[in-house]
Amino acid sequence: MSRSGLLRDAMLAIQQGNMGIAFILDERQRLVGTMTDGDVRRALLQGKSMGDPLLPHVQTRFTSVLPGVSRAEVLDLMQARGISQIPIVDGEGELKSVHLLREIVGAMERPNWAVVMAGGQGVRLRPITEHLPKPMIRVAGRPILERIVLHLVGYGFREIFLSVNYLAHLIEEHFGDGDRFGCRIHYLREEKAMGTCGALALLPDRPSHPVLVMNGDLVTQVKLDGLLNYHEAGEFAATIGVRRYYHRVPYGCLCLAGNGTVVSLEEKPLLERWVNAGVYLLSPGVIETVPREYFLMTSLLEGLIKDGRTLGAFEIEEDWIDVGQGEQLTMARGL
């Protein structure tokens, strides 16, 4: 609607749009402000009438996102700023669409469980982790584990299990039952350290659908819908999220023949490997094979390969940082 409108026009637009918000555009159709029903009510309480101009009551400092921003990031913004609508605006300021909290949270609930491994001590990050669990370290003002939970909720996961051990009370006090994060949070309490996989044996029931498992120290925007689709299409026993890892050898390298003669030389080559990104999708039957003891995810996956089961590899192309060492934490905090 136009900036020259009246409060009556704003209320009508809010009611007809059924989004709880009206968008104010300039002559070039660029978004210049917003109005909610709350803004109109406040104007009326100040003694204004429906026939008064809306412009003095328009919110010009509004939150918006560019096209292509993930649902998880949008949900993160909504949670942080206590809002239910975020307009999508292109680089020219033109309104393209709008994100609604009810659509992000309410319309896409998945039956899959998610398990986040958050029980480690984070020894490599001491002294930071002497009195704080590694997953609760803040990155850009928000605990890493909270970012993971919001990311999961943004992709429709509602049943989230957190495996806890070291300083578990700090995690449980922060997340509670998960209600304020739009999900139901349950705790797998490890009486002693159970490794990167053993806590799966503490799940209360046999899952009916593939279970997402994530390390609790990841800062990532992995597209979880793509991972689920890939896993189901391939009918894999397990799918591993993988990343391309590059390492520049700082020396000139040589290829030698068996008799010790030089065959070729390569100056400071760039090596490429696939690495485990700490994100997994496990079929229900695989969960049942996890023993109730200290057990590593690598042992589980190696056992599946040995048994002739097929494992998928899903490339994570989005932002991904494993906050396991000091320099990686510094990098994450610089995002």
C-alpha positions in Angstrom: 0.0 0.0 0.0 1.0 3.6 -0.5 2.6 5.9 2.1 -0.2 8.4 1.4 -2.8 6.0 2.9 -4.9 6.3 6.0 -4.9 4.2 9.2 -8.2 2.7 7.9 -6.4 1.6 4.7 -3.6 -0.1 6.8 -6.2 -2.0 9.0 -8.1 -3.1 5.9 -4.8 -4.3 4.2 -3.9 -6.2 7.4 -7.3 -7.9 7.6 -7.5 -8.8 3.9 -3.9 -10.0 3.7 -4.4 -12.4 6.7 -0.7 -12.0 7.6 -1.0 -9.6 10.5 1.1 -7.0 8.7 0.8 -4.4 5.9 3.7 -3.3 3.7 4.2 0.3 2.7 5.7 0.9 -0.7 7.1 4.0 -2.4 6.3 5.1 -6.0 8.9 2.6 -7.3 7.4 -0.3 -5.4 10.3 -0.4 -2.9 9.5 -1.4 0.6 9.9 1.6 2.9 8.0 0.4 6.0 5.6 -1.9 7.7 2.6 -1.7 9.9 1.0 -4.4 12.1 -2.4 -4.4 13.8 -0.5 -3.5 17.0 0.9 -0.4 15.4 -2.7 0.7 14.4 -4.0 0.0 17.9 -1.2 2.1 19.5 -2.1 5.0 17.1 -5.8 4.7 18.1 -4.8 4.7 21.8 -2.9 7.9 21.2 -6.2 9.5 20.1 -5.8 9.1 16.4 -8.8 8.2 14.2 -9.1 5.8 11.3 -9.1 8.8 9.0 -5.7 10.0 10.0 -2.6 9.5 7.8 -0.7 6.3 8.5 2.7 7.7 7.7 3.6 8.9 11.2 3.0 5.4 12.5 4.9 3.4 9.9 7.8 1.3 11.1 10.7 2.2 8.9 13.3 0.2 10.8 12.1 -3.3 9.9 13.8 -6.7 9.6 14.0 -8.1 6.1 16.0 -10.8 4.3 17.2 -11.3 0.8 15.8 -14.0 -1.6 17.4 -17.4 -1.0 18.0 -17.0 2.7 17.3 -20.4 4.4 14.2 -21.1 6.5 16.5 -21.9 9.4 18.1 -18.4 9.3 14.7 -16.8 9.0 13.4 -18.7 12.0 16.6 -17.7 13.9 15.8 -14.1 13.2 12.2 -14.5 14.2 13.1 -16.1 17.5 15.8 -13.5 18.2 13.5 -10.5 17.5 10.2 -11.8 18.6 8.4 -11.3 15.3 6.2 -13.5 13.2 6.7 -12.0 9.7 9.8 -11.1 7.7 9.6 -9.6 4.2 11.8 -10.8 1.4 13.4 -7.9 -0.3 15.8 -7.9 -3.3 18.9 -5.8 -3.7 16.9 -3.0 -5.2 14.6 -2.8 -2.2 11.6 -4.4 -4.0 9.3 -6.5 -2.0 9.3 -10.1 -3.4 7.4 -12.1 -0.8 7.1 -12.7 3.0 8.1 -15.4 5.4 5.4 -16.2 8.0 6.2 -18.0 11.3 3.1 -20.1 11.0 4.2 -21.5 7.7 7.8 -22.2 8.8 6.9 -23.9 12.0 3.4 -25.2 11.5 3.1 -26.6 8.0 6.1 -28.8 7.6 6.4 -31.0 10.6 8.4 -34.2 9.9 8.0 -37.6 11.6 11.8 -38.0 11.9 13.6 -37.7 15.2 16.8 -35.7 15.5 19.6 -36.6 18.0 22.3 -34.0 18.8 25.4 -35.3 20.6 26.1 -32.7 23.2 27.9 -34.6 26.0 31.5 -34.0 25.2 33.9 -32.1 27.4 35.6 -30.0 24.7 39.1 -30.5 26.2 40.8 -28.9 23.2 38.9 -25.6 23.8 39.9 -25.2 27.5 39.9 -22.9 29.4 36.7 -21.8 27.7 35.0 -25.2 28.4 36.1 -25.5 32.0 32.8 -24.2 33.2 30.8 -24.3 30.0 29.8 -27.3 27.7 31.3 -26.9 24.3 27.9 -26.8 22.5 26.9 -23.8 24.7 29.7 -21.6 23.5 28.2 -18.6 21.9 28.8 -17.8 18.2 27.4 -14.4 17.1 25.5 -14.0 20.4 23.8 -17.4 20.4 24.9 -20.8 21.8 26.0 -23.3 19.1 23.5 -25.8 20.3 20.7 -23.3 20.1 21.6 -22.6 16.5 21.5 -26.3 15.8 18.1 -26.7 17.4 16.6 -23.7 15.5 18.1 -25.1 12.3 16.4 -28.4 13.0 13.0 -26.7 13.8 13.4 -24.7 10.6 13.4 -28.0 8.6 10.4 -29.5 10.4 12.0 -31.6 13.1 9.9 -31.4 16.3 11.2 -34.4 18.3 14.7 -33.5 19.3 16.9 -35.6 21.6 20.0 -34.0 23.2 22.6 -36.5 24.6 24.1 -34.8 27.7 26.9 -35.6 30.2 29.4 -32.9 30.9 27.8 -29.9 32.7 24.4 -31.3 31.5 22.4 -29.1 33.9 23.5 -26.0 32.0 22.1 -27.4 28.8 18.9 -28.6 30.4 18.3 -25.3 32.1 18.7 -23.4 28.9 16.5 -25.6 26.7 13.9 -27.0 29.1 11.2 -29.0 27.3 11.9 -27.1 24.0 8.5 -25.3 24.0 10.0 -21.8 23.5 12.0 -23.1 20.5 9.0 -24.6 18.8 9.8 -28.3 19.4 9.8 -31.0 22.1 13.3 -31.6 23.6 14.2 -34.9 25.4 17.4 -35.7 27.1 19.6 -38.8 26.7 21.5 -38.6 30.0 24.8 -40.4 29.8 25.9 -41.6 33.3 29.4 -42.0 31.8 30.8 -40.9 28.4 29.3 -43.1 25.6 31.4 -41.8 22.7 30.0 -40.4 19.5 27.3 -43.0 19.0 26.6 -44.9 22.2 23.9 -42.5 23.4 21.6 -43.7 20.6 21.0 -46.9 22.6 19.3 -44.6 25.2 16.5 -43.7 22.9 13.2 -44.6 24.6 11.6 -46.5 21.6 12.5 -47.9 18.2 12.1 -45.1 15.7 9.7 -45.5 12.8 11.7 -43.3 10.4 15.3 -42.5 9.6 17.0 -40.7 12.5 19.1 -37.6 12.0 22.3 -37.5 14.1 24.5 -34.5 14.4 27.5 -33.5 16.4 26.7 -30.7 18.9 29.6 -28.5 17.9 28.7 -27.7 14.3 27.9 -24.3 12.8 26.2 -25.2 9.6 23.4 -24.4 7.2 23.2 -27.9 5.7 20.0 -28.5 3.7 18.4 -31.2 5.7 15.5 -31.7 3.3 18.0 -32.6 0.6 19.8 -35.0 2.9 16.5 -36.8 3.8 15.4 -37.0 0.1 18.8 -38.4 -0.9 18.8 -41.0 1.9 15.3 -42.2 1.0 15.9 -42.2 -2.7 19.0 -44.3 -2.3 17.5 -46.7 0.3 20.8 -46.5 2.2 21.3 -48.1 5.6 23.1 -44.9 6.6 24.0 -41.6 4.9 27.0 -39.5 5.9 27.2 -35.8 5.4 30.6 -35.1 3.7 32.6 -32.1 2.8 35.4 -31.5 0.4 38.6 -30.7 2.3 41.6 -29.1 0.6 45.1 -29.0 1.8 48.0 -27.0 0.2 51.3 -28.9 0.7 53.8 -26.1 1.5 56.6 -27.8 -0.3 57.5 -29.0 -3.7 56.6 -32.7 -4.1 58.3 -35.4 -6.1 57.1 -38.7 -7.6 59.8 -41.3 -7.4 60.3 -44.6 -9.3 61.1 -47.8 -7.5 64.8 -47.4 -8.2 64.8 -44.0 -6.5 64.9 -41.9 -9.7 62.7 -38.8 -10.0 59.8 -39.2 -12.3 58.0 -35.8 -11.9 57.9 -32.8 -9.7 54.9 -30.7 -8.5 55.3 -27.4 -6.7 53.1 -27.0 -3.6 50.2 -29.2 -4.8 46.6 -28.8 -3.6 45.3 -32.1 -2.3 41.5 -32.9 -2.1 39.8 -35.4 0.2 36.3 -36.1 1.3 35.8 -35.7 5.1 33.1 -36.7 7.5 31.1 -33.7 8.4 29.5 -35.0 11.6 25.9 -35.2 10.1 24.3 -38.6 9.6 21.0 -40.2 8.7 20.5 -43.7 10.1 17.7 -46.1 9.2 15.7 -47.5 12.1 17.2 -50.9 11.9 20.7 -49.5 12.3 19.8 -47.7 15.5 18.9 -51.1 17.1 22.5 -52.4 16.6 24.1 -49.7 18.8 25.3 -51.3 22.1 24.5 -49.5 25.4 28.1 -48.7 26.1 31.0 -46.4 24.8 30.7 -46.7 21.1 32.0 -44.6 18.2 30.1 -43.6 15.1 33.0 -44.8 12.9 32.7 -48.3 14.4 29.0 -48.4 13.6 29.6 -47.3 10.0 32.6 -49.6 9.5 30.5 -52.5 10.8 27.8 -51.7 8.2 30.3 -51.7 5.4 31.7 -55.0 6.6 28.2 -56.5 6.6 27.8 -55.4 3.0 25.3 -52.6 3.7 25.2 -49.6 1.4 26.1 -46.2 2.7 25.4 -42.9 1.0 27.5 -39.8 0.9 25.7 -36.5 0.8 27.8 -33.5 0.0 27.3 -30.4 2.3 28.0 -27.4 0.1 26.6 -24.8 2.6 28.4 -23.1 5.4 29.9 -25.6 7.7 32.4 -25.3 10.6 33.4 -27.9 13.1 34.0 -25.8 16.3 36.5 -28.3 17.8 39.6 -26.2 18.0 40.5 -22.7 18.9 41.1 -21.5 15.3 37.8 -23.0 14.1 35.9 -21.3 16.9 37.6 -18.0 16.0 36.5 -18.6 12.4 32.9 -19.4 13.4 32.7 -16.2 15.6 33.8 -14.2 12.5 30.8 -15.5 10.4 
